[in-house]
Amino acid sequence: MASKPFNYDLDFAAIDFREQPELYQVGRGEQGVLLVEPYKSEILPHWRFKTPAQAHVSAQAIMAMFEAYRRKDEFVGMDMARKFIQMGYTRSRRYANHPGGKKYAPDGSVLPYQLDKEKAASAAIFKACWDSLRQDKDYLARKKAHQQRYG
């Protein structure tokens, strides 16, 4: 089931999504990853990708949080952990391909790729975790149920 467009008009500063999970929308990709509380504040301090060592520690911590949210039956936390894992991959890849993370020149053209092997290694760590989450049958069933129930 495709999700409806992410509603950025919600008063994210006032909503506790642990208390009101019905207001949470999965959205596409990483939408809302830096908005949905209290999960953002719980996960963000663990999110690092500068070096493969940091990425490994970060990914393992966030995966552990994913499992803890699963045990507490908190789909929103599970999905937010998935979003941070996905963002670890996408941001690492951007920095792996473009020094300083800048993909576009001031004129809007795409800057040339300059592979940073360290950031590529960080990306691979997050990618393996993200692939595992995208195949997790329990997570996928919870996602589908949440979308069917709340949109």
Legacy VTK file of the C-alpha trace (Angstrom):
# vtk DataFile Version 3.0
C-alpha trace
ASCII
DATASET POLYDATA
POINTS 151 float
0.000 0.000 0.000
1.418 3.377 -0.967
1.487 5.922 1.792
-0.313 9.223 1.463
1.829 12.349 1.104
3.731 13.206 4.273
1.945 15.932 6.216
4.559 18.534 7.117
1.802 20.792 8.473
1.460 18.889 11.743
2.624 20.699 14.877
5.599 18.386 15.359
6.918 20.381 18.329
3.707 19.686 20.248
3.109 16.038 19.335
4.483 13.101 21.293
4.259 10.314 18.732
4.756 7.679 21.428
1.506 8.879 22.952
-0.201 9.515 19.611
1.149 6.954 17.113
-2.004 7.338 15.033
-0.681 10.733 13.857
2.505 9.180 12.447
2.824 8.752 8.705
5.479 6.479 7.256
5.920 8.732 4.231
8.575 8.030 1.631
12.183 7.281 2.452
13.447 9.466 5.260
10.541 11.927 5.433
10.082 13.303 8.940
13.230 11.706 10.322
14.261 14.922 12.080
10.755 15.882 13.192
9.115 12.943 14.975
9.584 13.093 18.746
10.520 11.578 21.110
12.155 9.167 18.685
14.325 11.738 16.928
15.880 12.802 20.224
16.393 9.189 21.297
18.059 8.021 18.076
19.908 11.083 16.765
22.669 11.076 19.430
23.713 7.624 18.179
23.780 8.529 14.469
27.352 8.864 13.133
28.999 7.994 9.829
32.292 9.920 9.595
34.433 6.781 9.790
33.607 3.106 9.299
34.315 2.502 13.002
31.810 5.202 13.979
29.319 3.934 11.403
29.581 0.400 12.793
28.978 1.526 16.386
26.154 3.814 15.224
24.416 1.220 13.081
24.615 -1.404 15.820
23.200 1.025 18.414
20.326 2.038 16.139
19.591 -1.595 15.237
19.461 -2.379 18.969
17.015 0.495 19.397
14.928 -0.909 16.525
14.732 -4.232 18.387
13.902 -2.505 21.681
11.057 -0.615 19.986
9.861 -3.909 18.507
9.802 -5.514 21.977
7.756 -2.544 23.244
5.406 -2.811 20.237
6.302 0.709 19.100
6.060 0.656 15.322
6.789 4.392 15.094
10.116 3.872 16.868
10.920 0.931 14.629
10.231 2.992 11.523
12.193 5.958 12.820
15.173 3.676 13.510
14.825 2.390 9.940
14.825 5.973 8.667
18.031 6.795 10.571
19.677 3.647 9.189
18.561 4.641 5.688
19.809 8.183 6.242
23.145 6.797 7.432
23.456 5.088 4.075
22.308 8.019 1.919
24.437 10.617 3.710
27.512 8.379 3.715
27.049 7.791 -0.016
26.718 11.511 -0.682
29.953 12.231 1.178
31.598 9.207 -0.453
30.783 10.621 -3.885
31.260 14.343 -3.235
33.796 15.904 -0.830
31.987 18.021 1.728
28.688 16.397 0.750
27.989 19.006 -1.927
26.517 17.311 -4.974
25.634 20.425 -6.963
27.689 23.387 -8.173
26.285 26.917 -7.767
25.017 26.731 -11.368
22.988 23.594 -10.551
25.195 21.163 -12.410
26.254 17.934 -10.721
29.801 18.114 -9.418
32.195 15.346 -10.514
32.385 12.217 -8.400
35.448 11.834 -6.205
35.227 8.527 -4.376
36.080 8.631 -0.664
36.682 4.984 0.229
36.248 5.612 3.964
32.769 7.106 3.514
31.913 4.353 1.033
32.810 1.815 3.715
30.558 3.654 6.185
27.762 3.565 3.617
28.188 -0.194 3.163
27.725 -0.737 6.907
24.439 1.154 6.943
23.329 -0.412 3.645
23.658 -3.928 5.078
21.473 -2.944 8.036
18.957 -1.160 5.831
18.713 -4.192 3.524
18.043 -6.399 6.530
15.266 -4.090 7.775
13.646 -3.917 4.339
13.385 -7.722 4.388
12.178 -8.035 7.993
8.763 -9.693 7.640
7.551 -8.564 11.063
8.540 -4.938 10.372
6.878 -5.062 6.939
3.676 -6.503 8.430
3.612 -3.801 11.123
4.228 -1.121 8.497
1.370 -2.387 6.353
-0.956 -2.589 9.360
-0.061 0.954 10.452
-0.648 2.315 6.949
-3.964 0.491 6.600
-5.149 1.689 9.972
-3.889 5.286 9.926
-2.953 6.068 6.331
LINES 1 152
151 0 1 2 3 4 5 6 7 8 9 10 11 12 13 14 15 16 17 18 19 20 21 22 23 24 25 26 27 28 29 30 31 32 33 34 35 36 37 38 39 40 41 42 43 44 45 46 47 48 49 50 51 52 53 54 55 56 57 58 59 60 61 62 63 64 65 66 67 68 69 70 71 72 73 74 75 76 77 78 79 80 81 82 83 84 85 86 87 88 89 90 91 92 93 94 95 96 97 98 99 100 101 102 103 104 105 106 107 108 109 110 111 112 113 114 115 116 117 118 119 120 121 122 123 124 125 126 127 128 129 130 131 132 133 134 135 136 137 138 139 140 141 142 143 144 145 146 147 148 149 150
